Amino acid sequence: MGPLVGETELSKALLEAADNLLKPHSSTDATLRLLDNVESLLATVEQDVTESLTKALAPSMKALVSADLLRNPDSDVRVSVVSCLTEIMRITAPEAPYDDDQMKEIFEVTVEAFDKLADDTSRSYRKAEVVLETVAKVRSSLVMLDLECDDLVLDMFRRFLKIIRLGHPLLVLHSMETIMITVIDESEDIPMDLLEILLSSVKKESLDVSPAASTLVEKVLSSCARKLQPCIIEALKSTGTSLDMYSPVVSSICQSESAITQGHSDTDIIEFKD
């Protein structure tokens, strides 16, 4: 749907869409069509909305976090709801649109939605792509850190590394990389569990780690070299693990100052190789 002519028409359409969301739905397909309409409307809303448009957004915002939608038993419905909520987060950024408990619940369903990226033939694959891209762009992961969603962040990293494959579009790869780098750069302390997830992905002879996951982590490690160097050195010392057990990028971070100063120079393009 293209941009609607005038704020009045947009406000009216948003109010009508919210009203439809609150009514009983005849089927899952009907619910998905309603959510598609809401998402299309939200996509036309710019940041710095007027007071009248903010009022028109409120009913949809309330409806989307209702248990019937956010915790709907159908996974495609939940992804569509998350897609709408991600648009709302884009509109209100950098302010969070909901209270802390609601935001935590939204992030839980958002991270779950990333599972749809594992199958590009799934009904919700494209929506999951857009959600991932928007989360990276508006830096939603910073709110996750503020809310101390530490376990959820670890879960998100694990899912990324399980899902990522060589056939994914560059946008998916770059968005995952951006989110992971944002989390590491903005974390006051690097949890050992998070470091372990990264290092295990670049360990030689790891049979359960895909080439795509290893390459993604190598990019993240290189980009965050300055922040991660002391943590990695300490971790290897405490476990008595040899550098030889890991990808050369780990040795570069631990041994070469030039590798650290170069960290952010090559993060814009990801080249995945077999």
C-alpha positions as CSV (number, residue, x, y, z in Angstrom):
1,M,0.0,0.0,0.0
2,G,1.4,3.4,-0.9
3,P,1.3,6.4,1.3
4,L,-2.2,7.7,2.1
5,V,-3.1,11.2,1.1
6,G,-3.2,13.3,4.2
7,E,-2.9,12.7,7.9
8,T,-6.6,12.7,8.4
9,E,-7.1,9.7,6.1
10,L,-4.2,7.9,7.7
11,S,-5.6,8.5,11.2
12,K,-9.0,7.3,10.2
13,A,-7.5,4.1,8.6
14,L,-5.4,3.4,11.7
15,L,-8.4,3.7,14.0
16,E,-10.5,1.5,11.7
17,A,-7.7,-1.1,11.5
18,A,-7.4,-1.2,15.3
19,D,-11.1,-1.6,15.7
20,N,-11.0,-4.6,13.4
21,L,-8.1,-6.1,15.3
22,L,-10.1,-6.0,18.5
23,K,-13.1,-7.9,17.0
24,P,-13.3,-11.7,17.0
25,H,-11.6,-13.2,13.9
26,S,-13.1,-15.9,11.8
27,S,-9.8,-17.6,11.0
28,T,-6.1,-17.4,11.1
29,D,-6.0,-16.2,7.5
30,A,-8.4,-13.4,8.4
31,T,-6.2,-12.3,11.3
32,L,-3.1,-12.3,9.1
33,R,-4.9,-10.1,6.5
34,L,-5.8,-7.6,9.2
35,L,-2.3,-7.6,10.6
36,D,-0.9,-7.1,7.0
37,N,-3.1,-4.0,6.7
38,V,-2.0,-2.6,10.0
39,E,1.6,-3.2,9.1
40,S,1.1,-1.4,5.7
41,L,-0.4,1.6,7.5
42,L,2.3,1.7,10.1
43,A,5.0,1.6,7.4
44,T,3.7,4.9,6.1
45,V,4.0,6.7,9.5
46,E,7.2,8.7,9.9
47,Q,9.0,9.5,13.1
48,D,8.1,12.7,15.0
49,V,4.4,12.1,14.6
50,T,1.8,14.8,15.4
51,E,-0.3,14.6,18.5
52,S,-3.4,13.7,16.5
53,L,-1.6,10.8,14.7
54,T,-0.2,9.7,18.1
55,K,-3.8,9.4,19.4
56,A,-4.7,7.4,16.3
57,L,-1.9,5.0,16.8
58,A,-2.8,4.3,20.4
59,P,-5.6,1.7,19.8
60,S,-3.4,-0.3,17.5
61,M,-0.6,-0.2,19.9
62,K,-2.8,-1.5,22.7
63,A,-4.4,-4.2,20.5
64,L,-1.1,-5.6,19.3
65,V,0.2,-6.4,22.8
66,S,-3.1,-8.2,23.8
67,A,-2.6,-11.8,24.7
68,D,-4.8,-12.9,21.8
69,L,-2.3,-11.5,19.3
70,L,1.1,-11.3,21.0
71,R,0.8,-14.8,22.4
72,N,-1.4,-16.2,19.6
73,P,-0.9,-20.0,19.3
74,D,-0.1,-19.6,15.6
75,S,3.5,-18.8,14.9
76,D,2.8,-16.9,11.7
77,V,0.4,-14.6,13.6
78,R,3.0,-13.9,16.2
79,V,5.6,-13.0,13.6
80,S,3.0,-10.6,11.9
81,V,2.4,-9.0,15.3
82,V,6.1,-8.6,15.9
83,S,6.4,-7.1,12.4
84,C,3.8,-4.5,13.4
85,L,5.4,-3.8,16.8
86,T,8.8,-3.4,15.1
87,E,7.3,-0.6,13.0
88,I,6.0,1.0,16.1
89,M,9.4,0.8,17.7
90,R,10.8,2.5,14.6
91,I,8.3,5.3,14.8
92,T,8.9,6.0,18.5
93,A,12.7,5.4,18.5
94,P,14.8,6.1,20.5
95,E,12.0,6.0,23.1
96,A,10.5,2.6,23.9
97,P,6.7,2.5,23.1
98,Y,5.7,0.2,26.0
99,D,6.5,-0.3,29.7
100,D,9.5,-2.5,30.7
101,D,7.5,-5.7,31.2
102,Q,5.7,-5.3,27.9
103,M,9.0,-4.6,26.1
104,K,10.5,-7.7,27.6
105,E,7.6,-9.8,26.3
106,I,7.8,-8.2,22.9
107,F,11.5,-9.0,22.7
108,E,10.9,-12.6,23.6
109,V,8.5,-13.0,20.8
110,T,10.8,-11.0,18.4
111,V,13.8,-13.4,19.1
112,E,11.5,-16.3,18.6
113,A,10.4,-14.8,15.2
114,F,14.0,-15.0,14.0
115,D,13.5,-18.8,13.7
116,K,11.5,-18.2,10.6
117,L,14.7,-17.1,8.9
118,A,15.8,-20.8,8.8
119,D,13.4,-21.6,6.0
120,D,13.0,-19.2,3.1
121,T,9.9,-21.0,1.9
122,S,8.0,-20.3,5.1
123,R,5.0,-18.0,5.0
124,S,6.7,-15.6,7.4
125,Y,10.2,-15.6,6.1
126,R,10.1,-12.2,4.5
127,K,8.5,-10.6,7.5
128,A,11.2,-12.1,9.7
129,E,13.8,-10.5,7.3
130,V,12.2,-7.1,7.7
131,V,12.0,-7.4,11.5
132,L,15.7,-8.4,11.6
133,E,16.7,-5.4,9.4
134,T,14.6,-2.9,11.5
135,V,15.9,-4.2,14.8
136,A,19.5,-3.7,13.4
137,K,18.7,-0.2,12.1
138,V,16.9,1.2,15.1
139,R,19.3,-0.5,17.5
140,S,16.5,-2.1,19.5
141,S,19.1,-4.4,21.2
142,L,20.2,-1.4,23.2
143,V,16.8,-1.5,24.9
144,M,17.3,-5.2,25.6
145,L,20.5,-4.3,27.3
146,D,18.9,-1.5,29.3
147,L,16.2,-4.0,30.5
148,E,19.0,-6.5,31.4
149,C,17.5,-9.2,29.2
150,D,20.9,-11.0,29.4
151,D,19.5,-14.5,28.9
152,L,17.5,-13.3,25.9
153,V,20.5,-11.7,24.3
154,L,22.4,-15.0,24.7
155,D,19.4,-16.8,23.1
156,M,19.4,-14.4,20.2
157,F,23.1,-15.0,19.5
158,R,22.7,-18.7,19.6
159,R,19.7,-18.6,17.3
160,F,21.6,-16.4,14.8
161,L,24.5,-18.9,14.7
162,K,22.2,-21.8,14.3
163,I,20.1,-20.2,11.6
164,I,22.7,-18.5,9.5
165,R,23.7,-20.2,6.2
166,L,25.7,-19.4,3.1
167,G,22.6,-18.9,1.0
168,H,21.1,-16.1,3.1
169,P,20.9,-12.7,1.4
170,L,23.6,-10.2,2.4
171,L,21.1,-8.1,4.2
172,V,20.3,-10.9,6.6
173,L,24.0,-11.5,7.3
174,H,24.8,-7.8,7.7
175,S,21.8,-7.2,10.0
176,M,22.9,-10.1,12.3
177,E,26.4,-8.8,12.3
178,T,25.2,-5.3,13.2
179,I,23.0,-6.5,16.0
180,M,25.8,-8.6,17.5
181,I,28.4,-5.8,17.3
182,T,25.9,-3.3,18.8
183,V,25.4,-5.6,21.8
184,I,29.1,-6.1,22.4
185,D,30.1,-2.5,21.9
186,E,27.4,-1.2,24.2
187,S,27.8,-3.8,27.0
188,E,29.6,-2.6,30.1
189,D,30.9,-6.1,30.7
190,I,31.1,-9.0,28.4
191,P,29.4,-12.0,30.0
192,M,31.5,-15.2,29.9
193,D,28.6,-17.1,28.5
194,L,28.5,-14.7,25.5
195,L,32.2,-15.0,25.0
196,E,31.9,-18.7,25.1
197,I,29.3,-18.7,22.4
198,L,31.6,-16.6,20.2
199,L,34.7,-18.6,20.8
200,S,33.1,-22.0,20.4
201,S,32.0,-20.9,16.9
202,V,35.6,-20.3,15.8
203,K,37.1,-23.3,17.4
204,K,38.9,-25.6,15.0
205,E,37.4,-29.1,14.5
206,S,33.9,-27.9,15.7
207,L,31.6,-30.2,13.8
208,D,28.3,-28.6,14.9
209,V,29.2,-25.1,13.7
210,S,28.4,-24.1,10.1
211,P,31.0,-22.3,7.9
212,A,28.5,-19.4,7.7
213,A,28.3,-19.1,11.5
214,S,32.1,-19.3,11.9
215,T,32.6,-16.5,9.3
216,L,29.9,-14.3,10.9
217,V,31.6,-14.7,14.3
218,E,35.0,-13.9,12.8
219,K,33.6,-10.7,11.4
220,V,32.1,-9.8,14.8
221,L,35.3,-10.6,16.7
222,S,37.4,-8.5,14.3
223,S,35.0,-5.6,14.6
224,C,35.0,-5.7,18.4
225,A,38.7,-6.6,18.8
226,R,39.6,-3.8,21.1
227,K,36.7,-4.5,23.4
228,L,37.1,-8.3,23.4
229,Q,40.9,-8.6,23.5
230,P,41.3,-8.6,27.3
231,C,38.3,-10.8,27.8
232,I,39.5,-13.4,25.3
233,I,43.0,-13.4,26.8
234,E,41.7,-13.8,30.3
235,A,39.3,-16.6,29.2
236,L,42.1,-18.6,27.5
237,K,44.4,-18.2,30.5
238,S,41.8,-19.3,32.9
239,T,40.9,-22.4,30.9
240,G,44.5,-23.1,29.8
241,T,43.3,-23.3,26.2
242,S,45.8,-22.9,23.4
243,L,45.4,-20.3,20.7
244,D,46.1,-23.0,18.2
245,M,42.7,-24.5,18.9
246,Y,40.9,-21.4,17.4
247,S,40.6,-19.6,14.1
248,P,43.6,-17.3,13.2
249,V,41.4,-14.3,13.9
250,V,41.6,-15.1,17.7
251,S,45.4,-15.2,17.5
252,S,45.3,-11.8,15.6
253,I,43.2,-10.2,18.3
254,C,45.3,-11.5,21.2
255,Q,48.8,-10.9,19.6
256,S,48.6,-8.1,17.2
257,E,47.8,-4.4,18.1
258,S,47.4,-3.7,14.4
259,A,44.5,-6.1,14.2
260,I,42.8,-4.1,16.9
261,T,43.2,-0.7,15.3
262,Q,42.0,-2.2,12.0
263,G,38.9,-3.7,13.7
264,H,36.2,-1.5,12.2
265,S,37.7,-1.1,8.7
266,D,36.0,-4.0,7.0
267,T,32.6,-4.4,8.6
268,D,30.4,-3.1,5.7
269,I,30.7,-6.1,3.4
270,I,30.5,-9.7,4.4
271,E,32.0,-12.2,2.1
272,F,31.0,-15.7,2.8
273,K,33.1,-18.5,1.3
274,D,32.8,-22.2,1.4
